[in-house]
């Protein structure tokens, strides 16, 4: 038994049109979701990540300064001018 796929019956054409419309609708929804997620990734998290990095860097610099001040205080106690 041979099955022919050349038969463009009205049902096959209608079904193909239906699936095409559904697939395009699904594609539009997916693109919309990707756009929303990209906007969320680009704005808040990048800004927050940069701010967190800046704070961590400042805290590290502060600890370094505290160590230097502590060494100076040990070597040259306050009040001995």
Buried (B, 14 or more C-beta within 10 A) or exposed (E): EEEEEEEEEEEEEEEEEEEEEEEEEEEEEEEEEEEEEEEEEEEEEEEEEEEEEEEEEEEEEEEEEEEEEEEEEEEEEEEEE
